[in-house]
Amino acid sequence: MQEIRNRAAAIRLAIFDVDGVLTDGSLYLGDDGQEYKAFNARDGHGMVMLRDSGVTLAVITGRSSRVVSMRMKSLGVNHVYQGQRDKLAAYLELRERLGVEDTAVAYLGDDVIDLPVMRQVGFAAAVADAHPMVRAEAHWHTTAGGGRGAAREFCELIMDAQGTLARLAGHRP
C-alpha cells in the first residue's frame, strides 16, 4: 500500500473516464433520442475537493454527450475530451498542453479502451466492477463500483496521500 500512496502523492492531474466510472455504465435513451446519465453526488463532491486541493481534473471519454459537458462544467472540470476512440492521443495532447510528466498523472478507468492511457500514467486505477483485464493492469482498484462511489474513493486516496483530505473534509489540523 505504501507504493500506491507514493504514486498518489505525486499526482498533479487526475483523469476520469465517464461511462462505467462516473456513471454505472447504464445509458438511458428517451423516445426523442435524448440521452440521460446518472451521476453520483458524492463522486462529484470528491472531484470538487480534489480540484480544490490543487490537482487538475480532466475527463477523456469515448462517447459524446451534452449532459457530460453540463456535469463537468458544474464540477469545474475544464479539460473535457469527448468522442475519443483513441484515448491515448487525447491523453498525450492534454499532457503536452499542461506540461505534466506521466508520473504526475492518475487515471481512473473501467474498460479495455482505457488500457493504453492506464499503461502510460504514473497511477492507474480501476473501479471495482471494471473489466478483468483492466483490473489486472491497474496499480490499484476501488472497492466501490463505477457511479457508486468509486471516483470518491480515488479522489480521497490521492488527497490523503498528499495530506489535504482532512483539511478539505472540514477537520481541524
N, C-alpha and C positions, 0 to 999 in steps of 0.2 A: 504493500500500500504506500510505502514511502516513495517509491519510484513514481507512482501516479500523482502523489502530492507535489513532487518536484516538477513533473510535467505541467500540472495545473498552475503552479506558482509562476511559471514563465509566460503564461498566456496574456496576450495583448489584443487578440482578435478571436472572437468566438463566432463560428458559422453554424447555422442550423438548416437542416432540410425542413420541409413543411409537412407534406403528406406522410403520415406514419411516425412523425417526430413531434411536431407542434399540434397535430391532429391525430386521431386514432387510425387514420388511413381511409375512413369512410368518405365517399363522395355522394352528396345529396344533390340530385338534379331535379328541378321543377319542370312541369309541363312546358313552361315558357323557355326552357333551356338555361335558366338561371342556376348557377352552382352555389351550393351552400357548404360551409365547413364549420365545425365546432372546435373552438379553441378553449384551452383550459386557462381560467383566470389566474390561478397560482403560477402556472408556467410563465404567463405574461408578466406577472409581478417579479418573478425571479429574473427575467430578462431585463426588466427596468432596473432592478437593483444591481445586476451585473454591469449594465451600461453606466449607472451612476458611480460604480466603483472605479471607472476609468477604462474598462475593457470595451473595445469597439465591437459592435454586433453587426452581423450580416446574415442574409438568407440566400441560399442557392437551391432552387427547386426546378424540377423537370417540367412541371405544369405551369400554366399562366392563369391567373385569376384576379379579378378586381378585388375580391374580398381579402386576398393576401396583401395586396397593396394597402388597403384600408387598415387592416390589422397591424401591419408593420409600421405604418405611419403613426398609429395611435401609441405604439410602444417606443417610438423614437429610433427605429431601425432605419438608417439612411442608405444602407447598401443592400439592395434587393435585386437579385438576378432571377428572373422567371423565364420559363420556357427553355431551360438549359439542359438539353440532352447530353451535352459534353460538359459535365460539371467541372472537370479538371481545367478546361480552357477558361471558364469563368473564374475559377479559383486563382489561377496564375495571373490573370488580368487584375483581379482585386488585390492580390498580394503585392504585385508590382506597383499599383496605384497608391497603396497605403504604405509601401516601403517596409514591410514586415518580413522577418525570416520565418521559414517553416516551423521552427522550434517555438515560435511565439503564437502559433495558431492552433486552435482547437476546433474540432468538427464533430457534430452530433448527427448521426445518420441511422438508417434502418434497412436499406435495401442495396442490392448489388450495384446500382447506378452510383452510389456514394463511395464505393471502394477506391476508385482512382484518387479522389481527394483524401480519403482517410489514410491511404498509404503514404501520402506526401507530408501531412501535417505532424506537428510535434505531439499532439494529444488527440487521438482518435477515440471517440466514444460511440457506443451503440445503445439504443433503447432496449429494454428487457425483451420485447417481442420482435426484435429485429430478425431478419433472415439469418439462418445459422452461419452462413459464410461471412456475414458482416460481424456477427458476434465473435467469431473465431479470430478475425483480424483486428478487432478493436483492442486498444490498450485497457479499456475499462467499459463496463456496461452498467446501466441504471438498474434499479430494482423495479421501477415503475415502467409501464408501457407507454408508447407514444400517445400524446394527447391526454395522458393521465398522470402527469407529474414528472415525467422523465426530464423535460427541459429544466424544471425547477431544481431537481437533483444535480444535474450537470452544472447549472449556474452556481448553486450553493457550494459544490465541491471546489470550483475554481475560486470563489470568494473566500472560502475557509482556508484554502491553501495560501492565499495571498494576504490573509489577515484582515479582510474587510467585512466578513459576514456579520460578526457581532455588532459592529457599528451600524451597518445598513439594516439590520434586523431590529434596531431600536434598543439594543442592550447598551448599558453604560460601560465605558472602558475599565 
